[in-house]
Amino acid sequence: MSTQNEKLLVRAGQDVEPEVGTSRRTFLQRAAVVGSVGAGALGGLLTIGSRSASGSNRIEGDHRIVEDREDGKRRDQSILIAAEIAEALAVTTYTNIINTAGFFTRLPTDDQGYLVAARQEEMSHYLLEQSVSEQPSPYMSFFYPQGMFSDAQTTLNTLVTLEDAFIAAYLVGVRHFSTPDLRVTAARIMGIESDHRTLARVLAADVAAQDGGPLVTVTGAQGVAENVAPPNNNGYERTLCWNNIQQAVTALTPFVDVSAAKAAGFDVSTSFAFDPFTPTLPNPLGDFVSYHGC
């Protein structure tokens, strides 16, 4: 695997860096510099959006309770907007794997079906979050690592990396959303992202020989090449030690900000547009019914 393939999303905000090589260390240093600008701007955008959405409603009584509620609303809005960016990125990723990645057509048909279904699910997540935030994603096009849709190893490394990040971000929502209904909804979406992570690892062994397969390892958000067997290799979901949505924002910044993308070694010659659509979920029993856990 090339050093370029190692320059992927990392554990934003963690204290301990694994010993996985100079190229990864260099990327972390670059990401830290860019993060102070690109992620700061994105974080500011989320804060502005959340403030405007919270309103200026005041009620009589304990002002501390009112302020806590307003803080909760702002925090909810920030998490929702970050989740929308992630889901728009996910939809764009799956769309381009299906439509442009040559190795996709050489996967077994059931694997192709997994990817098609994942795209539908991610779009459903996006629309659900938009219905709550009442704002679209502030980013509608994305950058990717070099060789993203032409090299199967890069594609699956990036896909698993993103799913790792989405899982950790929704666990931040479980921790910090202000209502039980939103926390349960975050957990329900996180479970699907976990399915997708396993799916991407399943695909590795099915990559055709002409596309460099079968792949035996996939490198996710922690920067460690992990054997693809077994594909469901987690006893517990990985939090990446994230406890604040800003850490997820920082991690996603190279995919949305051209300066951060350049610093991460991504291909900035082309950006890929998010193209929303009306999704059809694979099974009506898995449809979203309500925020009350039904």
VENHUQUI-V488724 format. One record per pair of residues at least 4 apart in sequence whose C-alpha atoms are under 8 Angstrom apart, sorted by sequence separation. I is the first residue (numbers start at 0). GAP is how many residues later the second one is. D is the distance in whole Angstrom. If there is no record, write none. Layout:
i | gap | d
I | GAP | D
I | GAP | D
//
This chain:
i | gap | d
0 | 4 | 7
1 | 4 | 7
2 | 4 | 7
19 | 4 | 7
20 | 4 | 7
21 | 4 | 6
22 | 4 | 6
23 | 4 | 6
24 | 4 | 6
25 | 4 | 6
26 | 4 | 6
27 | 4 | 6
28 | 4 | 7
29 | 4 | 6
30 | 4 | 6
31 | 4 | 7
32 | 4 | 7
33 | 4 | 6
34 | 4 | 5
35 | 4 | 6
36 | 4 | 6
37 | 4 | 6
38 | 4 | 6
39 | 4 | 6
40 | 4 | 6
41 | 4 | 6
42 | 4 | 6
43 | 4 | 6
44 | 4 | 6
45 | 4 | 6
46 | 4 | 6
47 | 4 | 6
48 | 4 | 6
49 | 4 | 6
50 | 4 | 7
61 | 4 | 7
62 | 4 | 6
63 | 4 | 6
64 | 4 | 6
65 | 4 | 6
66 | 4 | 6
67 | 4 | 6
68 | 4 | 6
69 | 4 | 6
70 | 4 | 6
71 | 4 | 6
72 | 4 | 6
73 | 4 | 6
74 | 4 | 6
75 | 4 | 6
76 | 4 | 6
77 | 4 | 6
78 | 4 | 6
79 | 4 | 6
80 | 4 | 6
81 | 4 | 6
82 | 4 | 6
83 | 4 | 6
84 | 4 | 6
85 | 4 | 6
86 | 4 | 6
87 | 4 | 6
88 | 4 | 6
89 | 4 | 6
90 | 4 | 6
91 | 4 | 6
92 | 4 | 6
93 | 4 | 6
94 | 4 | 6
95 | 4 | 5
96 | 4 | 5
100 | 4 | 8
101 | 4 | 7
102 | 4 | 7
106 | 4 | 6
107 | 4 | 6
108 | 4 | 6
109 | 4 | 6
110 | 4 | 7
111 | 4 | 6
112 | 4 | 6
113 | 4 | 6
114 | 4 | 6
115 | 4 | 7
116 | 4 | 6
117 | 4 | 6
118 | 4 | 6
119 | 4 | 6
120 | 4 | 6
121 | 4 | 6
122 | 4 | 6
123 | 4 | 6
124 | 4 | 6
125 | 4 | 6
126 | 4 | 6
127 | 4 | 7
128 | 4 | 6
129 | 4 | 5
130 | 4 | 8
143 | 4 | 6
146 | 4 | 5
147 | 4 | 8
150 | 4 | 6
151 | 4 | 6
152 | 4 | 6
153 | 4 | 6
154 | 4 | 6
155 | 4 | 6
156 | 4 | 6
157 | 4 | 6
158 | 4 | 6
159 | 4 | 6
160 | 4 | 6
161 | 4 | 6
162 | 4 | 6
163 | 4 | 6
164 | 4 | 6
165 | 4 | 6
166 | 4 | 6
167 | 4 | 6
168 | 4 | 7
169 | 4 | 6
170 | 4 | 6
171 | 4 | 6
172 | 4 | 5
177 | 4 | 7
178 | 4 | 6
179 | 4 | 6
180 | 4 | 6
181 | 4 | 6
182 | 4 | 6
183 | 4 | 6
184 | 4 | 6
185 | 4 | 6
186 | 4 | 6
187 | 4 | 7
188 | 4 | 6
189 | 4 | 6
190 | 4 | 6
191 | 4 | 6
192 | 4 | 6
193 | 4 | 6
194 | 4 | 6
195 | 4 | 6
196 | 4 | 7
197 | 4 | 6
198 | 4 | 6
199 | 4 | 7
200 | 4 | 8
201 | 4 | 7
202 | 4 | 6
206 | 4 | 6
207 | 4 | 7
208 | 4 | 4
218 | 4 | 6
219 | 4 | 7
228 | 4 | 8
233 | 4 | 8
242 | 4 | 8
243 | 4 | 7
244 | 4 | 6
245 | 4 | 6
246 | 4 | 6
247 | 4 | 6
248 | 4 | 6
251 | 4 | 7
252 | 4 | 6
253 | 4 | 7
255 | 4 | 8
256 | 4 | 6
257 | 4 | 6
258 | 4 | 6
259 | 4 | 6
260 | 4 | 6
261 | 4 | 6
281 | 4 | 8
282 | 4 | 7
288 | 4 | 8
289 | 4 | 6
19 | 5 | 8
33 | 5 | 7
34 | 5 | 7
95 | 5 | 7
106 | 5 | 6
129 | 5 | 6
148 | 5 | 8
149 | 5 | 8
176 | 5 | 6
177 | 5 | 8
206 | 5 | 7
207 | 5 | 5
208 | 5 | 6
218 | 5 | 5
219 | 5 | 7
241 | 5 | 6
253 | 5 | 8
254 | 5 | 8
255 | 5 | 7
260 | 5 | 5
261 | 5 | 7
280 | 5 | 7
288 | 5 | 6
97 | 6 | 6
129 | 6 | 6
147 | 6 | 5
148 | 6 | 6
176 | 6 | 6
206 | 6 | 5
207 | 6 | 6
218 | 6 | 4
241 | 6 | 7
253 | 6 | 4
254 | 6 | 6
260 | 6 | 7
261 | 6 | 7
280 | 6 | 7
58 | 7 | 7
96 | 7 | 7
104 | 7 | 8
129 | 7 | 8
146 | 7 | 7
147 | 7 | 5
175 | 7 | 8
205 | 7 | 7
206 | 7 | 5
217 | 7 | 5
218 | 7 | 6
252 | 7 | 6
253 | 7 | 4
260 | 7 | 7
57 | 8 | 7
103 | 8 | 7
146 | 8 | 8
173 | 8 | 8
174 | 8 | 7
204 | 8 | 7
205 | 8 | 6
206 | 8 | 7
216 | 8 | 6
217 | 8 | 5
252 | 8 | 8
253 | 8 | 8
144 | 9 | 8
172 | 9 | 8
173 | 9 | 5
203 | 9 | 7
204 | 9 | 5
205 | 9 | 8
216 | 9 | 5
217 | 9 | 7
253 | 9 | 8
147 | 10 | 8
172 | 10 | 6
173 | 10 | 7
203 | 10 | 6
204 | 10 | 5
216 | 10 | 4
217 | 10 | 6
253 | 10 | 7
257 | 10 | 7
203 | 11 | 5
204 | 11 | 7
215 | 11 | 6
216 | 11 | 5
173 | 12 | 6
203 | 12 | 7
215 | 12 | 6
253 | 12 | 8
144 | 13 | 8
172 | 13 | 6
173 | 13 | 6
203 | 13 | 8
214 | 13 | 8
215 | 13 | 8
97 | 14 | 8
203 | 14 | 8
170 | 15 | 7
6 | 16 | 7
53 | 16 | 6
169 | 16 | 5
170 | 16 | 7
5 | 17 | 7
6 | 17 | 6
97 | 17 | 7
169 | 17 | 7
200 | 17 | 7
5 | 18 | 7
9 | 18 | 7
97 | 18 | 7
221 | 18 | 8
53 | 19 | 6
169 | 19 | 7
170 | 19 | 7
2 | 20 | 6
6 | 20 | 6
53 | 20 | 6
169 | 20 | 6
52 | 21 | 7
93 | 21 | 7
93 | 22 | 8
49 | 23 | 7
50 | 23 | 6
166 | 23 | 5
204 | 23 | 7
49 | 24 | 5
52 | 24 | 7
93 | 24 | 7
94 | 24 | 7
165 | 24 | 7
166 | 24 | 8
203 | 24 | 7
49 | 25 | 7
93 | 25 | 5
49 | 26 | 8
166 | 26 | 6
201 | 26 | 7
46 | 27 | 7
49 | 27 | 5
165 | 27 | 7
166 | 27 | 7
200 | 27 | 6
48 | 28 | 7
49 | 28 | 6
90 | 28 | 5
48 | 29 | 7
89 | 29 | 8
90 | 29 | 8
201 | 29 | 6
162 | 30 | 6
163 | 30 | 8
200 | 30 | 5
45 | 31 | 8
46 | 31 | 6
90 | 31 | 6
162 | 31 | 7
200 | 31 | 8
45 | 32 | 5
89 | 32 | 6
90 | 32 | 6
198 | 32 | 8
162 | 33 | 7
163 | 33 | 7
197 | 33 | 5
87 | 34 | 8
162 | 34 | 5
197 | 34 | 5
45 | 35 | 7
86 | 35 | 6
87 | 35 | 7
45 | 36 | 8
86 | 36 | 7
159 | 37 | 5
86 | 38 | 7
87 | 38 | 7
158 | 38 | 8
86 | 39 | 5
159 | 40 | 6
158 | 41 | 7
159 | 41 | 7
83 | 42 | 5
82 | 43 | 8
193 | 43 | 8
155 | 44 | 6
83 | 45 | 6
155 | 45 | 7
82 | 46 | 7
83 | 46 | 7
101 | 47 | 8
102 | 47 | 8
80 | 48 | 8
100 | 48 | 5
101 | 48 | 7
155 | 48 | 7
79 | 49 | 6
80 | 49 | 8
87 | 49 | 7
99 | 49 | 7
100 | 49 | 6
102 | 49 | 7
79 | 50 | 8
91 | 50 | 8
152 | 51 | 8
79 | 52 | 8
80 | 52 | 7
83 | 52 | 7
84 | 52 | 5
87 | 52 | 7
88 | 52 | 8
96 | 52 | 6
79 | 53 | 6
83 | 53 | 5
84 | 53 | 7
88 | 53 | 7
95 | 53 | 7
80 | 54 | 8
84 | 54 | 6
80 | 55 | 8
151 | 55 | 7
76 | 56 | 6
80 | 56 | 6
163 | 56 | 7
164 | 56 | 7
80 | 57 | 8
163 | 57 | 6
96 | 58 | 8
159 | 58 | 8
160 | 58 | 7
161 | 58 | 8
151 | 59 | 6
152 | 59 | 8
159 | 59 | 7
160 | 59 | 4
161 | 59 | 7
150 | 60 | 7
151 | 60 | 7
159 | 60 | 5
160 | 60 | 4
156 | 61 | 5
157 | 61 | 8
159 | 61 | 7
160 | 61 | 8
152 | 62 | 7
155 | 62 | 7
156 | 62 | 5
157 | 62 | 7
156 | 63 | 6
124 | 64 | 7
152 | 65 | 7
92 | 66 | 8
170 | 68 | 7
174 | 68 | 8
167 | 69 | 8
166 | 70 | 7
167 | 70 | 6
168 | 70 | 8
171 | 70 | 7
166 | 71 | 7
167 | 71 | 5
171 | 71 | 6
89 | 72 | 8
166 | 72 | 7
167 | 72 | 6
171 | 72 | 6
172 | 72 | 8
168 | 73 | 7
171 | 73 | 6
163 | 74 | 7
167 | 74 | 7
164 | 75 | 8
168 | 76 | 7
117 | 78 | 7
168 | 79 | 6
52 | 80 | 8
85 | 80 | 7
167 | 80 | 8
82 | 83 | 8
164 | 83 | 7
113 | 85 | 7
82 | 86 | 8
164 | 86 | 8
82 | 87 | 8
110 | 92 | 7
78 | 94 | 7
106 | 96 | 8
78 | 98 | 8
107 | 98 | 7
106 | 99 | 6
75 | 100 | 8
106 | 100 | 6
74 | 101 | 8
75 | 101 | 6
105 | 101 | 7
106 | 101 | 7
74 | 102 | 7
75 | 102 | 7
105 | 102 | 6
74 | 103 | 8
102 | 104 | 7
71 | 105 | 7
72 | 105 | 7
102 | 105 | 7
71 | 106 | 5
184 | 106 | 6
183 | 107 | 8
102 | 108 | 6
184 | 108 | 7
181 | 109 | 7
183 | 109 | 7
180 | 110 | 5
142 | 111 | 7
143 | 111 | 6
180 | 111 | 6
142 | 112 | 5
180 | 112 | 7
141 | 113 | 5
142 | 113 | 6
141 | 114 | 5
142 | 114 | 8
140 | 115 | 7
141 | 115 | 8
142 | 115 | 8
138 | 117 | 7
143 | 117 | 8
142 | 118 | 7
145 | 119 | 7
144 | 120 | 7
145 | 120 | 5
146 | 120 | 8
144 | 121 | 4
145 | 121 | 5
143 | 122 | 5
144 | 122 | 6
142 | 123 | 7
143 | 123 | 6
142 | 124 | 7
143 | 124 | 8
142 | 125 | 6
142 | 127 | 7
143 | 127 | 8
142 | 128 | 5
141 | 129 | 5
142 | 129 | 7
140 | 130 | 6
141 | 130 | 5
140 | 131 | 5
141 | 131 | 6
140 | 132 | 4
141 | 132 | 8
139 | 133 | 6
140 | 133 | 5
139 | 134 | 5
7 | 137 | 7
6 | 138 | 8
4 | 140 | 7
3 | 141 | 8
4 | 141 | 8
3 | 142 | 7
4 | 148 | 8
4 | 149 | 6
7 | 149 | 8
8 | 149 | 8
7 | 150 | 7
0 | 152 | 8
4 | 152 | 7
8 | 152 | 6
7 | 153 | 7
8 | 153 | 7
122 | 153 | 7
122 | 154 | 7
123 | 154 | 8
122 | 155 | 8
123 | 155 | 6
122 | 156 | 6
123 | 157 | 8
120 | 158 | 7
119 | 159 | 5
119 | 160 | 6
120 | 160 | 6
119 | 161 | 6
119 | 162 | 8
81 | 163 | 7
116 | 164 | 7
116 | 165 | 6
78 | 166 | 6
81 | 166 | 8
85 | 166 | 8
77 | 167 | 8
81 | 167 | 7
91 | 180 | 7
91 | 181 | 7
91 | 182 | 5
90 | 183 | 7
91 | 183 | 7
88 | 185 | 7
87 | 186 | 6
23 | 199 | 8
19 | 203 | 7
42 | 203 | 7
17 | 204 | 8
19 | 204 | 7
17 | 205 | 8
42 | 206 | 7
41 | 207 | 7
10 | 210 | 6
38 | 210 | 6
8 | 211 | 8
9 | 211 | 5
10 | 211 | 6
38 | 211 | 5
41 | 211 | 8
7 | 212 | 8
8 | 212 | 6
9 | 212 | 6
5 | 213 | 7
7 | 213 | 7
9 | 213 | 7
38 | 214 | 6
7 | 215 | 8
34 | 215 | 6
37 | 215 | 6
5 | 217 | 7
34 | 218 | 7
37 | 219 | 6
37 | 221 | 7
37 | 222 | 6
33 | 225 | 7
34 | 225 | 7
13 | 226 | 7
33 | 226 | 5
13 | 227 | 6
11 | 228 | 8
12 | 228 | 8
13 | 228 | 7
10 | 229 | 6
12 | 229 | 7
30 | 229 | 7
33 | 229 | 7
10 | 230 | 8
11 | 230 | 8
30 | 232 | 7
29 | 233 | 6
30 | 233 | 7
12 | 234 | 6
29 | 234 | 7
11 | 235 | 5
11 | 236 | 7
26 | 236 | 8
26 | 237 | 6
11 | 238 | 6
11 | 239 | 5
10 | 240 | 7
9 | 241 | 6
8 | 242 | 6
8 | 243 | 7
7 | 256 | 8
6 | 257 | 6
6 | 258 | 7
3 | 261 | 7
//
